[in-house]
Every structure is written in structure tokens, then in C-alpha cells.
Amino acid sequence: MMARIQRLFMPGMPLHVVQRGADRHICFFEPADFLWYLQQLQRHLHAQSCVLHAYVLMTNHVHLLLSAGSVLAVSRMMKALGQEYAHYINWRHHRTGPLWDGRYKSCVVQDETYLLVCQRYIELNPVRAGMVRYPGHYRWSSYRCNAEGREDALVQPHPLYLRMGKNEGERQQAYAALFHADEEAALQALRAASRGNAAVGSAEFVKKIANRKA
């Protein structure tokens, strides 16, 4: 039996968390499901003292960008949230069997370099999937909060985001402008790190993390 890979975590560094439906099957069937998940996410974020910077709920997976005091806090939150949501879906939609594809995946995000890249990657998921042409047209993400200023009780801006402007309007304008940038190499690095419980950032940062794990 293979041992579980130890989750990588560094205090002060945000985590990109991904949880997928079993066999990539649907886990959000109707608007009420999205709303229920977000309500419970807010409760568990507060209970574990985690801070959410960006998110998107797709029909068959979830992306979260968050900061936490410990990897245990994230694990507790994701375990409790995942179990509660699975019970809810099985009851509401008269189904049985596992809802999620095992444990969630995560990667450490170097905030100076990749935090805003990660936020955009998360919020552009519905566009890449062909569900909408513009990220603001998708209801179940943090884009309308981060780029348009709509109130979202789930989201707490990262300090790097706050440094983008002197006021909310400047920050939202600067953030929205970033969505026109072409950063395919950075996105590929982010995808690879997210699949392998690794780290994403500058070459020096990734090497430092590799030495830390050795």
C-alpha cells in the first residue's frame, strides 16, 4: 500500500486547492447546490481561520485560493466541507456512491510572482470551458468581486491585490486589465504544480522548496 504524499505547506504562502468530482462527473446539479456549498464554505473558512482570496465552482470541480495558519486547518476544512456536501447531494438528488475524486490537490503559490496569475487562472475557468465569453458573466466565482467590486462575503483580498491601487476603483481596474495578458507559460507551471502537491513560483523559490522537501 502506497503512503500518502505529505502535503506541502509554508506559513504565509497561499495555497491553490482543487477538488474534482469522481471520474470528473458532475457534483453541482442546480443553483441551489452552488449556493449550499458556498454557504458551508463560508462557515468552515471561519471555523478554521482560513482566508479566501479567489474561487470558482465549476459543474464538476472546485478551485480555491486561500491562506491559512497551518496545513491542518486546510485539511480539516476540506474534509468537513467535502463530507457535508456529499451527504447533501446524495440526499437532495437521491444518489449513492462517492461524490469526490479522493482527496483534494493543492500547491503552494509564491505570492510575489504567481498569486495574481493563480487568481486569474481560477476565475477564467468558465471562459476556458466555453461556458461564458467573459468571466464576469459567470455567477459562481470571485471575479465579479475582485474585478467589478460586487460584494462577496467569502472573499478577503490578499495584500498583493491591495497594493494594486490606492482605492477600490483603481484596484479593480488594474486587476481587470490583467486578464488581457498572455501568460501561458505561467499557467502551465501552475497546472503542473496543482496536480502534484508542489509549489509554483520563481526558479529560486521552487528550488528552495525542493531542497526543503528533500
C-alpha positions as CSV (number, residue, x, y, z in Angstrom):
1,M,0.0,0.0,0.0
2,M,1.4,3.4,-1.0
3,A,1.9,6.0,1.7
4,R,0.1,9.3,1.3
5,I,2.2,12.1,-0.1
6,Q,2.8,14.7,2.5
7,R,1.0,18.0,1.7
8,L,3.3,20.9,1.0
9,F,2.7,24.0,3.1
10,M,4.6,27.1,4.0
11,P,3.3,29.6,6.6
12,G,2.3,32.9,4.9
13,M,2.2,31.4,1.4
14,P,-1.2,31.0,-0.2
15,L,-2.5,27.6,-1.3
16,H,-4.2,26.7,-4.6
17,V,-6.7,23.9,-3.7
18,V,-8.5,21.8,-6.3
19,Q,-11.2,19.2,-5.7
20,R,-12.7,17.3,-8.5
21,G,-15.8,15.1,-8.9
22,A,-15.4,11.4,-9.0
23,D,-14.4,10.3,-12.6
24,R,-14.9,14.0,-13.4
25,H,-18.7,13.6,-13.0
26,I,-21.0,16.5,-12.1
27,C,-21.1,17.5,-8.5
28,F,-23.2,20.7,-8.9
29,F,-26.5,20.0,-10.5
30,E,-28.6,23.2,-9.9
31,P,-28.2,26.7,-8.5
32,A,-29.3,25.5,-5.0
33,D,-26.3,23.2,-4.9
34,F,-23.8,26.0,-5.6
35,L,-25.5,28.2,-3.0
36,W,-25.4,25.5,-0.4
37,Y,-21.7,24.8,-1.0
38,L,-20.8,28.5,-0.7
39,Q,-22.7,28.9,2.5
40,Q,-20.9,25.9,4.1
41,L,-17.6,27.1,2.7
42,Q,-18.0,30.4,4.4
43,R,-18.8,28.7,7.7
44,H,-15.8,26.4,7.5
45,L,-13.4,29.2,6.5
46,H,-14.4,31.0,9.6
47,A,-14.2,27.9,11.8
48,Q,-10.6,27.1,10.6
49,S,-9.4,30.7,10.4
50,C,-8.7,30.4,6.7
51,V,-8.9,33.4,4.3
52,L,-10.2,33.0,0.8
53,H,-8.8,35.2,-2.0
54,A,-10.4,33.7,-5.1
55,Y,-12.6,30.8,-6.1
56,V,-14.7,29.2,-8.8
57,L,-17.2,26.4,-8.6
58,M,-17.4,24.6,-11.9
59,T,-20.0,21.8,-12.5
60,N,-17.6,19.0,-11.8
61,H,-14.8,20.6,-9.7
62,V,-13.8,23.4,-7.4
63,H,-10.8,25.8,-7.3
64,L,-9.9,27.8,-4.1
65,L,-7.0,30.2,-3.5
66,L,-6.6,30.6,0.3
67,S,-4.3,31.5,3.1
68,A,-4.2,29.6,6.4
69,G,-2.2,29.3,9.6
70,S,-1.5,25.6,9.0
71,V,-2.0,22.8,6.6
72,L,-4.1,21.0,9.2
73,A,-6.6,23.9,9.1
74,V,-7.0,23.4,5.4
75,S,-7.3,19.7,5.6
76,R,-9.9,19.9,8.3
77,M,-11.9,22.4,6.3
78,M,-11.8,20.5,3.1
79,K,-12.6,17.2,4.8
80,A,-15.6,18.5,6.7
81,L,-16.9,20.6,3.7
82,G,-16.5,17.7,1.3
83,Q,-18.2,15.2,3.5
84,E,-21.1,17.5,4.3
85,Y,-21.6,18.5,0.7
86,A,-21.5,14.8,-0.4
87,H,-24.2,13.9,2.1
88,Y,-26.3,16.9,1.0
89,I,-26.0,16.0,-2.7
90,N,-26.8,12.3,-2.1
91,W,-29.9,13.3,-0.1
92,R,-31.1,16.0,-2.4
93,H,-30.6,14.2,-5.7
94,H,-31.3,10.6,-4.5
95,R,-27.9,9.3,-5.4
96,T,-25.4,7.0,-3.8
97,G,-21.6,6.4,-4.0
98,P,-18.6,8.8,-3.7
99,L,-19.0,12.3,-5.0
100,W,-15.4,13.4,-5.0
101,D,-12.3,12.0,-6.7
102,G,-10.4,11.2,-3.5
103,R,-8.5,13.9,-1.6
104,Y,-8.1,17.4,-2.8
105,K,-5.0,18.5,-4.6
106,S,-3.0,21.6,-3.6
107,C,0.1,23.6,-4.4
108,V,1.9,26.4,-2.6
109,V,1.8,29.7,-4.6
110,Q,4.6,32.2,-4.3
111,D,2.7,35.4,-3.8
112,E,5.2,37.9,-5.2
113,T,5.1,36.2,-8.6
114,Y,2.2,33.9,-9.1
115,L,-0.6,34.9,-6.8
116,L,-2.4,37.1,-9.3
117,V,-1.6,34.6,-12.1
118,C,-3.4,32.0,-9.9
119,Q,-6.4,34.2,-9.3
120,R,-6.8,34.8,-13.0
121,Y,-6.4,31.1,-13.8
122,I,-9.1,30.3,-11.3
123,E,-11.6,32.9,-12.4
124,L,-11.0,32.2,-16.2
125,N,-12.1,28.6,-15.8
126,P,-15.6,29.2,-17.1
127,V,-14.2,31.0,-20.2
128,R,-11.7,28.3,-21.0
129,A,-14.5,25.7,-20.6
130,G,-16.6,27.6,-23.2
131,M,-19.4,28.3,-20.6
132,V,-19.2,32.1,-21.0
133,R,-17.3,34.5,-23.1
134,Y,-16.5,36.9,-20.3
135,P,-15.6,35.9,-16.7
136,G,-18.0,38.4,-15.2
137,H,-20.9,36.6,-16.8
138,Y,-20.3,33.5,-14.6
139,R,-22.1,33.7,-11.3
140,W,-20.1,31.2,-9.2
141,S,-16.7,32.8,-9.0
142,S,-14.9,35.6,-7.3
143,Y,-14.3,37.6,-10.5
144,R,-17.2,40.0,-10.0
145,C,-15.8,40.8,-6.5
146,N,-12.2,41.2,-7.5
147,A,-12.7,42.9,-10.8
148,E,-16.0,44.7,-10.5
149,G,-16.4,45.4,-6.8
150,R,-19.5,43.4,-6.1
151,E,-19.9,42.4,-2.5
152,D,-18.9,38.8,-1.7
153,A,-18.6,37.9,2.0
154,L,-16.4,34.9,1.1
155,V,-13.5,37.0,-0.3
156,Q,-10.8,38.7,1.6
157,P,-8.2,40.4,-0.7
158,H,-4.6,39.4,-0.4
159,P,-2.1,42.2,0.4
160,L,-0.6,41.9,-3.0
161,Y,-4.0,42.7,-4.6
162,L,-4.5,45.6,-2.2
163,R,-1.2,47.1,-3.4
164,M,-2.6,47.4,-7.0
165,G,-4.2,50.7,-6.4
166,K,-4.9,53.5,-3.9
167,N,-8.6,52.7,-3.7
168,E,-11.1,50.1,-4.7
169,G,-11.8,51.5,-8.1
170,E,-8.1,51.7,-9.0
171,R,-7.5,48.1,-7.8
172,Q,-10.5,46.7,-9.7
173,Q,-9.4,48.5,-12.9
174,A,-5.8,47.3,-12.6
175,Y,-7.0,43.8,-11.8
176,A,-9.4,43.5,-14.7
177,A,-6.7,44.8,-17.1
178,L,-4.5,41.8,-16.1
179,F,-7.0,39.5,-17.8
180,H,-5.7,40.6,-21.2
181,A,-2.2,39.4,-20.5
182,D,-0.8,36.3,-22.2
183,E,0.9,34.2,-19.5
184,E,0.6,30.6,-21.0
185,A,4.0,29.5,-19.6
186,A,3.0,30.6,-16.1
187,L,-0.4,28.9,-16.4
188,Q,1.2,25.6,-17.5
189,A,3.5,25.7,-14.4
190,L,0.5,26.4,-12.2
191,R,-1.4,23.4,-13.6
192,A,1.6,21.1,-13.2
193,A,2.2,22.2,-9.6
194,S,-1.5,21.8,-8.7
195,R,-1.6,18.2,-9.9
196,G,1.4,17.2,-7.8
197,N,1.1,18.9,-4.4
198,A,4.1,21.0,-5.4
199,A,5.0,24.7,-5.4
200,V,4.8,27.3,-8.1
201,G,6.9,30.5,-8.3
202,S,10.3,31.7,-9.4
203,A,13.0,29.2,-10.2
204,E,14.8,30.1,-7.0
205,F,11.6,29.7,-4.9
206,V,10.8,26.2,-6.4
207,K,14.4,25.1,-5.8
208,K,14.2,26.2,-2.2
209,I,11.0,24.2,-1.8
210,A,12.5,21.2,-3.4
211,N,15.5,21.3,-1.0
212,R,13.1,21.7,1.9
213,K,11.3,18.5,0.9
214,A,14.5,16.5,0.4
